[in-house]
Amino acid sequence: MQDKKDNFDVTVIGGGLAGMSSSIHLANAGLKVLCIEADPLDKDPVGESLDWSAPDLLKALGLPMQYLLDQGIATYKRHVILKLRDGAEQHYIPGEWLGKPPYNVNLRTLHVDRSQLNQALREIFIGKGITLINDRVAHIETAGRVVKAVVTARGERIVSKWFIDASGSNAGLFPRIFDLPVYEYGPHKVAMWEYFTVPESIEGTILHADGAGPPYMEWVWQIPIHPNTISVGYVTTGEMVKEKRQQGLSVRDIFAAQLQRFPDLQSLLHEPGREQPRTTSFRCRVFANVAGPNWLVAGEAAAMVDPMTSNGVTAALRHAAEGSSLIIRYRNRQTLSRLSAAMYSQRVLSLARFFNSGIENVLYDWPIRNRIGPFNAGDLYTIPAWSMNVVYSRLRPQGLIKTTLLRLLLATLRYSLGAFHWFCKRTQSSSTSGAAS
Ligand SMILES: Cc1cc2nc3c(=O)[nH]c(=O)nc-3n(C[C@H](O)[C@H](O)[C@H](O)COP(=O)(O)OP(=O)(O)OC[C@H]3O[C@@H](n4cnc5c(N)ncnc54)[C@H](O)[C@@H]3O)c2cc1C
């Protein structure tokens, strides 16, 4: 085993969205960055419907909205539509007032072709002179809470001053090695998706669901990644997929049966030359204490946010921007201040807990959805969730006061939705048992 001779300031583990973005920010500040990516082929990236905060974060990396549109990497997203099986639908559109001072929010965001977006980022990344090695980090050397070196599967030992773990939700290397506290949300889920050609698409993300009724919601996304190409994906529980596989159904059969249930989607099944659906499985979870003396965790390795929130890309870009700015600030001290590390962790934790618990309590689980109806439940989730992202982008919390304010606000909203969920569950259970007796 050999020490790699080059003296890197920062080692970034993972060359996905969070890893590439962190590397670019750090290289822009003149730091020498090494990025280690286990799977250079970048197969099947997902995350195509962006939250309203994402375009500014992409612009900071050198990818302004207009460029992404001109290059055919993105389409406009103006709203989200919830469509039920009976054809009823509700449109969720950011209020006009958000576009006016003092908020000045761009009322349009983007859908992206993730393969093309990753390629555009990779070109910027390479242009910055960042060193990329295609290998897998297999071992992490620590001394107490300090990361000393990482060792790759090919036996390369890499020493640097700083380390970022951006290895995604399946690996989560530093959370495992430091045994970080974890909060989990909802059951294990599976997503399966395909791309379809359509005559024309709309400037919005469509979510197809049953609405009121099922104890746990399944849903289908429809995202126009190009004017004539849509991504269609089905998200359900791992248990449900297991049950259907035991009945002898293939992934393709399960996907087709779900699309068949929605009148708008049935015609897609007749498209010739369809490929096998791509699949992934995940569990929403968030780690606490995701920053240490000379390391931090970014993107899904720190917090896996449910895809229905459309917040994964924003979170990965935010963690990358905030985490790298911390390293840049403390580059001469060689360790993060305890307070800055704690504040970074608090922001990652409280935002992801808010989104995950909100979507689980209000939409996935039955009590609120069945009591106020799926469309009102959609409002109950989107209004605070979208507002919090606007508040976050405008407040740019970094220090103790703003981070604490944000935490309090997010915790209040989270507890309020949790209390309403408890109330709806209790009253509906008692009215059911009352009716039965
Ligand atoms: C089904 C689904 C749909 C989604 N839809 C949306 C959406 O519509 N909108 C949205 O905003 N977000 C969405 N997301 C979330 C979004 O895709 C992710 O949050 C984002 O891509 C995460 O980026 P990342 O860099 O943190 O992780 P990843 O993209 O997973 O990157 C991690 C990288 O680390 C590498 N790696 C892992 N282990 C090692 C190792 N030991 N050594 C070296 N490299 C390693 C991996 O190969 C990988 O390339 C969705 C997620 C899922 C699962």
The ligand as an ORCA input file, in Angstrom:
! r2SCAN-3c Opt
* xyz 0 1
  C     -36.429      7.401     -7.240
  C     -35.865      8.748     -6.952
  C     -36.395      9.870     -7.555
  C     -35.878     11.136     -7.246
  N     -36.475     12.228     -7.799
  C     -36.035     13.457     -7.444
  C     -36.644     14.610     -8.002
  O     -37.549     14.531     -8.814
  N     -36.158     15.817     -7.611
  C     -35.117     15.935     -6.740
  O     -34.733     17.055     -6.409
  N     -34.518     14.850     -6.218
  C     -34.942     13.619     -6.557
  N     -34.311     12.519     -6.070
  C     -33.126     12.701     -5.213
  C     -31.859     13.032     -6.024
  O     -31.737     12.181     -7.123
  C     -30.665     12.834     -5.117
  O     -30.888     13.508     -3.911
  C     -29.339     13.313     -5.638
  O     -29.080     12.851     -6.930
  C     -28.274     12.795     -4.666
  O     -27.002     13.094     -5.100
  P     -25.745     12.591     -4.262
  O     -24.555     13.114     -4.965
  O     -25.924     12.883     -2.836
  O     -25.772     11.003     -4.348
  P     -25.492     10.045     -5.588
  O     -25.980     10.639     -6.853
  O     -25.998      8.699     -5.189
  O     -23.891      9.998     -5.701
  C     -23.107      9.237     -4.839
  C     -21.913      8.745     -5.638
  O     -20.989      8.132     -4.746
  C     -20.432      7.003     -5.376
  N     -19.963      6.101     -4.318
  C     -20.698      5.358     -3.467
  N     -19.905      4.661     -2.630
  C     -18.633      4.998     -2.963
  C     -17.361      4.594     -2.467
  N     -17.261      3.720     -1.443
  N     -16.261      5.105     -3.046
  C     -16.347      6.001     -4.077
  N     -17.541      6.407     -4.593
  C     -18.663      5.900     -4.044
  C     -21.584      6.425     -6.190
  O     -21.101      5.637     -7.274
  C     -22.301      7.683     -6.658
  O     -21.881      8.099     -7.943
  C     -34.799     11.251     -6.344
  C     -34.253     10.118     -5.753
  C     -34.776      8.875     -6.038
  C     -34.189      7.654     -5.383
*
